[in-house]
Amino acid sequence: MTSQTRTPARPLTVTAPRYGALARATLRRALIAIVAAQGLTACVDSPSRPKKTPGFNAQVMRVSFDGLGQRIEVRPGATVVATLDAVLAVENCDGCRTQMALIVGDEAACAFDAVPAAAGTTQAEVTLTAPDAPGRYDVRFAATLNDTCGGAEQSAHGGPVIGQLVVVAGASAPDPEPEPRPDPQPDDNRAPVLAPLQV
């Protein structure tokens, strides 16, 4: 058996280079830039950070059919103009389009398809067609956050009731304007009025 002798390892010595003032200032600026860049990335959404889901709320504040209120009587198949004031609140989705639709019977109509105002009431007007069969028909409302009005029109079937059309076979049309009466004609049975004679 041979014995081996180990030689002790020499210690590793690292000598830091000496930097001049210009090199230290450049290094300091580079470190500050790195720290600042790290701080900025905290403000930017990263793929690992979940994005905020757009929030949406819609509420009809007022509705009127043909300017007569939210429940009117109409003839079968009549066209009715619905005007409504609604509050559309969209969160976490700047510039997103919003749609509002109304439905009566099976007839749906798009009342609004645009970017709503940042705050306040959105006003809309839409023409509805009353059903052909007499009866009471609820007018329902739906709002969506989408690219087209199709989703709102489909959702309106199960939306909240905001008004009612009562279709009556013999419903009367609005009273016509009274006809102007002709100026009264002189009565032939009265004596004529004569101008006084001047002498």
Secondary structure, DSSP 8 states (H G I E B T S, - for coil): --------------------HHHHHHHHHHHHHHHHHHHHHTTS--TTS-----EEEEEEEEEEETTS-SEEEE-TT-EEEEEEEEEEEEES-TT--EEEEEEETTEEEEEEEE---SSSEEEEEEEEE--SS-EEEEEEEEEE-SSSSHHHHHHGGGS-EEEEEEE-TT-----------------TTS---------
